[in-house]
Structures are given as structure tokens and as C-alpha cells.
Amino acid sequence: MDPNLLEFLTELERFGASNDAVESDRAKKMLNLESDTARLVAILARSSAATRVLEIGTSNGYSTIWLAWAVAPAGGRVVSIERDAQKHAMARQNLERAGLQDRVDLRLGDATTLVREIPGPFDLVFFDADRVSAPEQLQLLLPKLSPRALVLADNVLSHPQEIAAYLKSVSDLPEFEHSVIPVGKGLSIACRVTSFKP
């Protein structure tokens, strides 16, 4: 990664951490990914050659920048959904500063409503917002996933009760292999697999 971009991401990490340490209103917290999780998500996106990515939960664009950087070499794009107008505006500014605004389609609004409208297909979906509505969003997205799609979700270990319904939904999918990785706050990784015949 370009040193200037990495320095900017480190700046965003520090801003998010300092903001969240003093902010009592959860809606005003950045709730950014842990840096190790962000790096792993980017590695998964790049190594899978994903070109069509959906992120649910933009916040200030920290994880969005990682995803956009990951798919840029393959000419990919990220659609990222955020319901908070102030965070949506911050993300736009941060993406411009990172020089990756042309790789991202920022959407403002309710994620479930927008997921229902967005056509797809998607090679990778990253859930990092409202964990309660994630199972419904997953069902809406299933017909819009590419044959080898990756489906990721954060906060698996930090919020086990809130995300339990999502984990059950993704674990029950017959075409997917699923695992939880103890990185950051816990990352759920599910991969659609096709039948292998030697």
C-alpha cells in the first residue's frame, strides 16, 4: 500500500478511537474496524479478485477505503450504504482525500430498503452495521451473489447475542462454507462453494 494512504488510514484509526473514547452517544461513534480486521477484509477482497463489493455500514469510510484499495487493481467498485447523513458526508470527504472516490458508490438510507433495490451481482458482501436486520438483508442478497461470493460480518465475538440470528442464517446456507475468525471483534467468513468433481 502507498505510504501516504497508509498514513491517512492510521490517522482515521486514531480519530475514530479518540472520538469513540469520549462520545457517549452510540450514534455519533465511528465504530471503525480494528486495523487487523480491516487488513484481513482487504486481503480477502483482493485475493478473491472481487470486483463488485457491497458494504453495509460505511461510517466515516475507514473500511470503505480499505475495500476500495483492494478492488482497484482489478477495476472493481464498492457500493457502500450508510443511514447517517453526517457520517455519509464524512466518508465522501475521506474517500476524496484518499483518492478513491471513483471506486465507490456511496448510498444514503435504510440498508434493508436499499439492499432490496440494488441489483447486484456481488462478489463480496460485508456486514458492519445493524446486526439485527442482517439476516433479512442476507436473504434479500442471496439471489444477487456471484457463484463464488464471500459474505463477511464483523462483531461476531463482541456482540454474540445480537448477531446470533445472522450466524444461524449463514451457517444454515447449504451452498456456503462458514467460519468465525478471532481477529479484532470477531469476523464471520462465509464462502459460496461449487460442487467439485475430480
C-alpha positions in Angstrom: 0.0 0.0 0.0 1.1 3.5 -0.8 2.7 5.0 2.4 0.6 8.2 2.2 -2.6 6.2 2.1 -1.5 4.0 4.9 -0.6 7.1 6.9 -4.1 8.5 6.2 -5.7 5.3 7.4 -3.7 5.4 10.6 -4.9 9.0 11.1 -8.5 7.8 10.7 -7.9 4.9 13.1 -6.7 7.4 15.7 -9.5 9.8 15.1 -12.1 7.0 15.4 -10.5 5.7 18.6 -10.3 9.1 20.3 -13.8 10.1 19.2 -15.3 6.9 20.5 -13.5 7.1 23.8 -15.3 10.4 24.7 -18.5 10.1 22.8 -21.4 8.7 24.9 -24.0 8.8 22.1 -23.5 5.5 20.2 -24.9 7.0 17.0 -22.0 9.5 17.0 -19.3 6.9 17.5 -17.3 5.9 14.4 -17.2 2.2 15.4 -14.4 1.6 12.9 -13.0 -1.8 12.2 -10.0 -2.9 14.2 -6.9 -2.4 12.0 -6.1 -6.2 11.8 -9.7 -6.9 10.7 -9.6 -4.2 8.1 -6.4 -5.6 6.7 -7.8 -9.1 6.6 -11.0 -8.0 4.8 -8.9 -6.2 2.2 -6.7 -9.3 1.7 -9.8 -11.4 1.2 -11.3 -8.9 -1.3 -8.0 -8.7 -3.2 -7.1 -12.4 -3.2 -10.6 -13.4 -4.3 -10.4 -10.9 -7.2 -13.7 -9.4 -6.2 -14.8 -6.5 -8.4 -18.3 -6.0 -7.2 -18.4 -5.3 -3.4 -21.3 -4.3 -1.2 -20.6 -2.8 2.2 -23.4 -2.3 4.7 -22.3 0.3 7.2 -20.0 3.0 5.8 -19.5 5.1 8.9 -16.7 7.6 8.1 -15.3 5.5 5.3 -12.4 3.8 7.1 -13.3 0.2 6.0 -14.6 1.5 2.7 -11.1 2.9 1.8 -9.6 -0.5 2.6 -12.1 -2.2 0.3 -11.8 0.3 -2.5 -8.0 0.0 -2.4 -8.3 -3.8 -2.5 -10.5 -3.9 -5.6 -8.9 -1.0 -7.5 -6.2 -3.1 -9.3 -8.9 -5.3 -10.9 -11.1 -2.3 -11.8 -13.6 -3.1 -9.1 -16.1 -0.9 -7.4 -17.7 -0.7 -3.9 -21.3 0.1 -3.1 -21.4 1.3 0.5 -24.6 2.0 2.5 -24.9 4.4 5.5 -28.0 5.7 7.2 -26.4 8.6 9.0 -26.1 11.7 6.8 -23.2 13.2 8.8 -21.1 10.0 8.5 -22.1 9.7 4.9 -20.7 13.2 4.2 -17.5 12.4 6.2 -17.0 9.2 4.2 -17.3 11.1 1.0 -14.6 13.6 2.1 -12.3 10.9 3.3 -12.6 8.9 0.1 -11.8 12.0 -1.9 -8.7 12.6 0.3 -7.7 9.0 -0.2 -8.1 9.4 -4.0 -10.5 6.5 -4.2 -13.8 8.3 -4.7 -14.1 7.0 -8.2 -14.1 3.4 -6.9 -17.1 3.9 -4.5 -20.8 4.4 -4.9 -22.0 5.9 -1.6 -25.6 5.3 -0.8 -27.5 7.1 2.0 -30.6 5.5 3.5 -32.0 2.4 5.2 -29.9 -0.6 4.4 -32.7 -3.1 4.1 -34.6 -0.8 1.7 -31.6 -0.2 -0.4 -30.5 -3.8 -0.4 -33.9 -4.7 -1.8 -33.4 -2.2 -4.7 -29.8 -2.7 -5.6 -29.5 -5.1 -8.5 -26.1 -6.8 -7.9 -24.5 -9.2 -8.6 -21.9 -9.0 -5.8 -18.6 -10.9 -5.4 -18.3 -9.8 -1.7 -20.7 -8.5 0.9 -19.5 -7.0 4.1 -22.0 -6.6 7.0 -20.8 -4.0 9.5 -23.9 -2.2 10.7 -27.2 -3.2 12.3 -26.7 -6.8 13.3 -30.4 -7.4 14.0 -31.5 -6.6 10.4 -28.6 -8.5 8.8 -30.5 -11.9 8.5 -33.2 -10.3 6.4 -30.6 -8.4 4.3 -28.8 -11.7 3.7 -31.9 -13.4 2.4 -32.5 -10.4 0.1 -29.0 -10.6 -1.2 -28.7 -14.4 -1.8 -30.1 -14.2 -5.4 -27.7 -11.3 -6.1 -24.5 -13.1 -5.1 -22.0 -14.4 -7.7 -21.1 -18.1 -7.8 -18.1 -17.8 -5.6 -19.2 -14.9 -3.4 -17.7 -14.1 0.0 -20.0 -12.9 2.8 -18.3 -11.3 5.8 -19.6 -9.9 9.0 -17.9 -8.1 11.9 -18.6 -8.0 15.7 -19.2 -11.8 15.9 -17.3 -12.2 19.2 -18.0 -8.7 20.7 -21.8 -8.9 20.2 -22.7 -12.6 20.2 -26.4 -12.2 21.2 -27.1 -9.5 18.6 -25.5 -11.4 15.8 -26.7 -14.9 16.7 -29.6 -14.9 14.3 -27.3 -13.8 11.4 -24.8 -16.5 12.3 -27.5 -19.2 12.3 -28.8 -17.9 8.9 -25.4 -18.0 7.3 -24.5 -21.3 8.9 -27.7 -22.9 7.5 -26.9 -22.0 3.9 -26.3 -25.2 2.1 -24.0 -23.8 -0.6 -21.7 -22.0 1.8 -18.7 -22.9 4.0 -18.6 -20.8 7.1 -16.0 -20.0 9.8 -15.5 -17.4 12.5 -12.0 -15.9 12.8 -10.9 -14.5 16.2 -9.5 -11.3 14.8 -10.5 -7.9 16.1 -14.1 -8.1 17.4 -14.6 -11.4 15.5 -15.0 -11.8 11.8 -17.5 -14.2 10.2 -16.4 -15.5 6.8 -18.7 -17.5 4.5 -17.8 -18.6 1.0 -20.1 -19.9 -1.6 -18.7 -23.1 -2.9 -19.5 -25.0 -6.1 -19.5 -28.8 -6.4 -16.1 -30.3 -7.1 -15.9 -33.3 -9.3 -12.4 -34.8 -9.8 
